[in-house]
């Protein structure tokens, strides 16, 4: 019997997720189909019964947090990070998971980037929450920079992370008030994402004060932030590796699938080449 999966989010016409998941299903010899379902922010509840009929689905902006009240069960990963990007409907029970953390950590490990020390995180959406929690878990001194109107709300939400990692030091401030030096800058905002690839989330001054840069954006492969960081002789890494690894984790949930490292590295390279070729 064929299983059906999809990616839900909004403004998804440039996503490469269907090709990634189709390749992973082929490798595990799973009789499954993967599609894309564009759902606007105000239509999620109305569309939810359709999602329940699927074998599972992935979730991206803007639904990673809003999906939670609709689900029947949350895995420990989703409870820990306060966001869901993967759902399994096995046995008629909709269970939410978070595979972003796995993808994020694997991507950093591959580039030998550490989450200890002074970390600057831009944004605090679904992925940003995960990154903040992981940084605190690793003992970082974390600065979260967001839009000025979001500072109060994010400061309150950051207390939940401190309750899990009480020794973590967290500072929340507006994007235009960033000061100091950092071992790693992490961009979890969509600023610089295709088709707005000429934008950068922070100034050159901030970039110069960061030793390393990780941009979760994968399209374009080399964002303005990445280009600037490399021009300033910083180590800079894009988000394709994180995207692929979180997809691998989803397949482990859905099918108990396992893949060789060399195969995943090949997919990462192929997807980067596809983005460079098809979205220019």
N, C-alpha and C positions, 0 to 999 in steps of 0.2 A: 504494500500500500504506500502510495506516495505521500510524503510529508511536505507541508507547505510552511514557509517562513517568509518574513518580510522585515524591512527596515522602516520604522515610522519616524517622522520628523516633519519639518517644513522647509520648503525651498531645497529640494533634494535632487534636482536635475543633474548636478555635476558629481554625484557620489560614485565612488568606485566599489562600494560594498557588495553589490550583486556579483561582480566578477570575483572578488576575493572569496566570498562564501561558496560560490559555485565551484571554484577550484578545490576548496577544502572538502566539499561534499564528494567531488569526484575522487579525490585521493582516498577518502575513507569508504568509497563505494556505497554511499548512502543514496537511496532513491528519494531525493529531496529537491524541491524547487525554491528559489529565493527571489523575492521581488522587492519593489519599493512602493510604499504607501505614504503619500503626502497628506498630512493631517494638520490643519491650522490649529493654533493654540486653543481656540474656543470650541473646537469640534471633537476633542479627544473623548469626552464622556459619551457622546452620541455614537462614535465609531467603535467604542470598546467591545460591544457584542460581536462585531466582525472579527476583532483580534482574538477573542476567546475561541473562535472556531479554528484557528491556526495551531500548528504544532508548537510554535514559538515565534519570537520576534526580537529584533534589536531596537533600541530607542536612542535617538539623538535629539539635539536642540529642536524645540523647546520643551520636551516632555519628560526629561529624566527624573524630575522631582514630582511633577504633576500626576504621573502615572501611579504613584505609590498608593494613594487612597483607594484606587480602583482594584488593586490586586488582593488576592485572598491570603497570600503568604509571602513573607520576605526571608530570603536567605540571610545568614549572618553578615555577608559582605554588603548587602544592600542596607541593612540596619546600621552597620558601622559607618558607612560613608554617606548615608542620607540621600542616595540617588540610585536609580535603576537604569541599566542600559541593556539588559538581557532578560527575557521572560521565557519560561518553559511552561507549557500547558499540559504536561504529562498527567494522565489520570483525571483530566478535567479540572485540575487545580492550577490556577495561575500563580506561579512563584517568581518573584523578582530577584535578580542577581545583579551584582556589579562586577564586571570584568575589566573595567578601566584600570583598576589598581594593578592587576596582573600585567596588563599591557604596558602601563607606565613604568613599572619597576623593571620589566624585561628590557624595555627600550633603553633605560638609563644604564642597566648592567652591561648591555652590549657595547656601550660607548664609555664605560668605566667612569660614569658620572656619579657623584656621591650626593645624598640628601642630607648629609651632616653639614654643620656650619651655618653661615648666614644665607638664607634662602629668600628670594623675592618672587612672590607669586602674583601674577597679573590676572585678575578675575576670580570669581567665586561661584560659578555656575555648577552644573552637575559634575563635570570633570575637575573643576577647580577644588571642589570639596574633597574629592578623592585625593588629589595631589597634596592638599593641605594636611589631610589626615595622615598620609604616608610620611610626609616630611616631619610631622610632629612625632610619629611613631619611631622615626630614626634619630630623634633627638635634635632636630634642627632648631635654630632660632629663626622664626618665620615672620616675614613681613608680607601682608596681603594688601595689594593696592587695587582699589576699585573706584568707580565713579563716586563723586562726592555725595550724591543723594543716596548712595547705597551703604555708606560707611556705618551708620547706626545699626542697620539691619544685619549686615555682615558681622559686625562686632558681637552682636547677640548670638548669631549662629556659630561663631567661632568658639563660644563658651562650651558648646557640645563637644567639640574636638578636645578642648582642654579637660573636660570631664573624663575622657578616655586616656589622654596622655597629659596628666596634670603637671608634669615637669616642663612641658613645652612652653616656650615664650612666644606669644603671638601679638603682633602689632598690626592694626588695621588703619589704613590712611588713604586719602585721595590720591589718584594717579599723579596729580601735579605736585604732590608734596613728598615724593620719594627722595630720600637722602641716604648717604652712607655707601658702603661697599658690600658686595655680595659674592659668594662663591658660585651661586647658580641663580640665573633668572629663568623663570618658567612662565610661558605665556599660555593661559588657558582661555583667553578671549578669542572671539572670531575676527578681531582686527587684523587685516592682512590676508584674509581668506579670499579665494577666487569668488566672484570676479573683481573684488576690490583689492587687488594684489599690489596696489601702489601705496597702501596705508601701513603705518607702523604704530604699535601701541604705546611706545615710550620714546623719549628723546635720545639723541646721540649721547648726551651727557650721562644718562642712566646706563645705557649699554656699555659705555667705556668703564663704568665702575663695577661691572660684573665679569667674573673670570670665565664663566661658561654660560651658554644659552640653550634652553630646550623650548622649542615652539611646537605645541600640540597640533598646529595646522599642518595638513599634509598636501593641500592643494592651494597654492603652488608648492612644489617640493622645496623650493628655496624662496621663502618669504622675504620681504624687505628687512624684517628684523634679523633673519639669518644672514642675509647679504651684508648688512651693516656690521654685525658681530664679527663675521669673518674678515671684513675689511679692517677691523680694529684688532685683528690677530687673536680673536677669541675662538674657543672651540664651540661650534654651534651645530645643533642636531634638530632635524625636522620630525614631524609626527607620524610618518608612514609606518615606522616600526611599531609604534604604540598601537596604531589602528589594526595592523595585522595580528599582533599578539593578543589583543583583546578579542578578536574574532576567533582565534584558536581556542581561547578559554570558553567561548560560547559553544563551540562544537564539542568540547569536552563535557559540557553540561547537557547538551542535546543528545549526543550520540556516544559519549565516552570515547571519543576519537583521540588518537595519539599520532603525532607527526614528527619526522626527523628534523633536526635543526637546519640541515642543509636545504631541505625542501622549503622551509619557512623563509630562510634568507633569500632563496630564489624568487619567491613570491613577492617579498619586499622590493627587490630590485626591479622585477617586472612591473609592479604597480607604480613605482616611481617613474619608470620609463613611459608608462601609459599616460600618466598625468602630464608629463612634459610634452608628450606627443599630441594628446587630444585636447588639451585645455589651453592652448596658446593661440 
